Amino acid sequence: MAQYPVLPINMPTDNLKQVYDEIQQWGAILGAELASRDTEIDATPTTNIYTVVTVGSIGRPRKGDIAYSASAGKFRGYVSLGSETSWKDFF
């Protein structure tokens, strides 16, 4: 589980360089935690099953999602092929 950093409230205001460094360090930690969270979420199999007119109407599909496309009359799965993820027909 990601541990998001808290921006220090008692940052010094007399030294702008120190404030900048504190914010930059906080941003780097936050970015690393968000990347870790995204990796964890992407690695978790999903069980979402959608019924839609087109699979393009699904906003943020994840690997493993299944959809019935009413316009195509087919079941489709959101799969990963190397670095590319896309909807593929089951049959």
N, C-alpha and C positions, 0 to 999 in steps of 0.2 A: 504494500500500500504506500502510496506517495506521501511524503512528509513535506508539505509546502512551507517555505521559510516565511517568517514574519518580518516585515520591514521594520527596523528599529525606530521607535518613536522618539527616543532621546538622542537623535543625531545632532552633532554640533553644527551650529549655523554660522560660526565665525570663520570656518575654513571650507570654502566651496569645493576644493580638490578632495578633501576628506569625505564630504557629502557625496560627491560624484563617485568616488571609489566604493563607498558603502552601497550605493544604489546599483552600481555595476556588479558588485559581488553578489548582491541579493538577486539581481536579474539572472546571473549565471547559474546560481543554485536553483532558482525557480525553473529556468529552462531545462536543466538536467532532470529535475523531478518530473516535469511534464513529459519529457521524452521517455523517461522510464515508465510513466503511467501509460503512454501510448503504446509502447512495446508490450506491456502486460495485457492491455486490452486487446491488441491485435492478435496475441497468442491465445486468447481465450476463445474456444469454439462458441458459436452462437446457435441459437435454435429459433431465430425469428423466421416466421413464415408469413408472407404477405400475399394478399390478393389485390392486384392492381390492374389498371387498364394497360399501362406499359411499365416496364421495370425502370425506365428513366425517371419516373415520378417518385422513386424512393430516394430520399435526400442523402442519407449517409449509410449506404450498405456496408456490411462487414463481411469478411471472409466467412463462408459457411451459411450465409443467409439463403433462403429459398423463397421464390416468388412464383405465383401463377399469373402469367401475363394473359389477360383476357383478350387483348387485341391479337396476340399471336396464337392463343389457344394452347400454350405450352407451359410446362414448368421450367424454370430457369434457376441456376445456382450461381452465386457470386463466388468465384474461385480465383486463386492466385496461381499464375504461371510465371515463375521467376519473379521479376520485379513488376510485372503487370497484373492488375486485378481487373476482372470484367465479368459480366453476366454471360453464362454459357447455357445453351439448351441441354436439358437432360435427355430428351428424346423427342 
